[in-house]
Amino acid sequence: MAKKWKTGEILRQTATHPLGRLTLAGLLVDYQVTGPMPMRFWDTFVVVYVLAGRARFHDETGLSLPVRPGDLLLMFPGHGYHYDVDPRCSWSEFALHFQGPVFDLWRQLKILDPARPIYHLKPIEPWMERFERLVRPRPTRRASHLLKQICQWQELLSDILAEGRGQKNDRPQNLWLGQATALLDNQSFAEPIDWQAVVEPMGLSYGRFRKKFVQTSGTSPAKYIMARRLETACKLLEDRKLGLKEIARTCGFCDAFQFSRQFKKGLRLSPTEYRQHKLHGP
């Protein structure tokens, strides 16, 4: 990584435009991680471009993906995520926060999709030059400058989506994995999983099925099921009328204590804390 980059804030902007705005941008260089990241909820969109280091990205739906230099992480307002950085490597990133109706429309049309949070962009130097050109100009309240900046960011964002498409989540055995996850999804998460009913249509023993599932998805079938149970729990927690015992039973946990323990293990928040974030905002 180039030595010219230094930790610091590049942009902090409070002026607004009807279409949206860039609110904050900065660099974090050669950061030494001391512990796991808690689940985060932003009230803006955030992109994090990884300049150095390794990590594992997780979100509130149970998505789990490896992260390496050149990956751009895309986070969404109100959508919980965390990424666990490998402490053996120093971590460097560029981060940019943005918000506004035009980007909400991108999300509504699924041009920006929480199910696809990572794009791979290399070489790093030219992409960083483009990011810096976007945010380096001195902030101004002039509507013409803000409009130009928003349009430039939309153009750059379009290039990110086009260039980075196909680099993540497109594994060679997606067809097999799609069949396997469909069989798992057809199971009732409120009951113990019938593994025989899952593996028989695939023509494999459970041991071979588990090994291939791990190779193609990066996680085990049991962890996949747990992630889906937690994903269901997240949706149910948004209904304030449902108690934790009822949600635990619906999602296949033996009691509220086991549910709370597994939920906090997976999302770094208790069910009550998660509900508070969802109902009352960050």
URMOGI-V108121 format. One record per residue. N is the residue number from 1. PSI is psi in whole degrees, 0 to 359 (999 if undefined). Layout:
# URMOGI-V108121
n->N psi->PSI
n->N psi->PSI
This chain:
# URMOGI-V108121
n->1 psi->142
n->2 psi->142
n->3 psi->348
n->4 psi->338
n->5 psi->137
n->6 psi->147
n->7 psi->134
n->8 psi->164
n->9 psi->135
n->10 psi->320
n->11 psi->134
n->12 psi->115
n->13 psi->127
n->14 psi->342
n->15 psi->146
n->16 psi->161
n->17 psi->148
n->18 psi->332
n->19 psi->330
n->20 psi->192
n->21 psi->157
n->22 psi->129
n->23 psi->325
n->24 psi->140
n->25 psi->148
n->26 psi->172
n->27 psi->142
n->28 psi->115
n->29 psi->133
n->30 psi->45
n->31 psi->132
n->32 psi->115
n->33 psi->136
n->34 psi->350
n->35 psi->173
n->36 psi->151
n->37 psi->134
n->38 psi->162
n->39 psi->133
n->40 psi->147
n->41 psi->115
n->42 psi->157
n->43 psi->9
n->44 psi->170
n->45 psi->149
n->46 psi->134
n->47 psi->138
n->48 psi->117
n->49 psi->119
n->50 psi->120
n->51 psi->329
n->52 psi->150
n->53 psi->175
n->54 psi->151
n->55 psi->178
n->56 psi->123
n->57 psi->135
n->58 psi->146
n->59 psi->179
n->60 psi->345
n->61 psi->358
n->62 psi->1
n->63 psi->135
n->64 psi->118
n->65 psi->144
n->66 psi->151
n->67 psi->137
n->68 psi->169
n->69 psi->138
n->70 psi->351
n->71 psi->139
n->72 psi->122
n->73 psi->134
n->74 psi->116
n->75 psi->154
n->76 psi->151
n->77 psi->131
n->78 psi->4
n->79 psi->116
n->80 psi->141
n->81 psi->163
n->82 psi->156
n->83 psi->127
n->84 psi->115
n->85 psi->138
n->86 psi->115
n->87 psi->349
n->88 psi->349
n->89 psi->142
n->90 psi->150
n->91 psi->134
n->92 psi->139
n->93 psi->155
n->94 psi->133
n->95 psi->142
n->96 psi->127
n->97 psi->139
n->98 psi->159
n->99 psi->168
n->100 psi->164
n->101 psi->325
n->102 psi->324
n->103 psi->330
n->104 psi->324
n->105 psi->319
n->106 psi->318
n->107 psi->317
n->108 psi->323
n->109 psi->2
n->110 psi->22
n->111 psi->320
n->112 psi->125
n->113 psi->123
n->114 psi->337
n->115 psi->346
n->116 psi->82
n->117 psi->356
n->118 psi->133
n->119 psi->141
n->120 psi->123
n->121 psi->115
n->122 psi->153
n->123 psi->156
n->124 psi->317
n->125 psi->308
n->126 psi->323
n->127 psi->320
n->128 psi->325
n->129 psi->322
n->130 psi->318
n->131 psi->316
n->132 psi->323
n->133 psi->326
n->134 psi->318
n->135 psi->349
n->136 psi->326
n->137 psi->145
n->138 psi->132
n->139 psi->144
n->140 psi->156
n->141 psi->1
n->142 psi->128
n->143 psi->325
n->144 psi->320
n->145 psi->317
n->146 psi->318
n->147 psi->316
n->148 psi->317
n->149 psi->317
n->150 psi->317
n->151 psi->320
n->152 psi->321
n->153 psi->322
n->154 psi->321
n->155 psi->316
n->156 psi->320
n->157 psi->322
n->158 psi->318
n->159 psi->323
n->160 psi->313
n->161 psi->321
n->162 psi->315
n->163 psi->321
n->164 psi->351
n->165 psi->138
n->166 psi->357
n->167 psi->337
n->168 psi->151
n->169 psi->1
n->170 psi->70
n->171 psi->152
n->172 psi->333
n->173 psi->40
n->174 psi->325
n->175 psi->312
n->176 psi->315
n->177 psi->322
n->178 psi->320
n->179 psi->318
n->180 psi->314
n->181 psi->328
n->182 psi->319
n->183 psi->320
n->184 psi->319
n->185 psi->335
n->186 psi->347
n->187 psi->149
n->188 psi->117
n->189 psi->347
n->190 psi->349
n->191 psi->162
n->192 psi->143
n->193 psi->132
n->194 psi->89
n->195 psi->330
n->196 psi->320
n->197 psi->337
n->198 psi->313
n->199 psi->333
n->200 psi->312
n->201 psi->340
n->202 psi->352
n->203 psi->31
n->204 psi->156
n->205 psi->165
n->206 psi->322
n->207 psi->315
n->208 psi->322
n->209 psi->315
n->210 psi->317
n->211 psi->315
n->212 psi->324
n->213 psi->316
n->214 psi->318
n->215 psi->323
n->216 psi->336
n->217 psi->339
n->218 psi->3
n->219 psi->167
n->220 psi->160
n->221 psi->321
n->222 psi->319
n->223 psi->327
n->224 psi->314
n->225 psi->317
n->226 psi->319
n->227 psi->320
n->228 psi->323
n->229 psi->319
n->230 psi->325
n->231 psi->316
n->232 psi->318
n->233 psi->321
n->234 psi->317
n->235 psi->319
n->236 psi->329
n->237 psi->341
n->238 psi->347
n->239 psi->104
n->240 psi->347
n->241 psi->342
n->242 psi->131
n->243 psi->165
n->244 psi->325
n->245 psi->317
n->246 psi->319
n->247 psi->318
n->248 psi->315
n->249 psi->317
n->250 psi->327
n->251 psi->5
n->252 psi->16
n->253 psi->147
n->254 psi->330
n->255 psi->176
n->256 psi->330
n->257 psi->312
n->258 psi->319
n->259 psi->311
n->260 psi->320
n->261 psi->313
n->262 psi->323
n->263 psi->314
n->264 psi->326
n->265 psi->320
n->266 psi->323
n->267 psi->357
n->268 psi->17
n->269 psi->150
n->270 psi->160
n->271 psi->322
n->272 psi->318
n->273 psi->320
n->274 psi->315
n->275 psi->321
n->276 psi->317
n->277 psi->316
n->278 psi->322
n->279 psi->332
n->280 psi->355
n->281 psi->170
n->282 psi->999
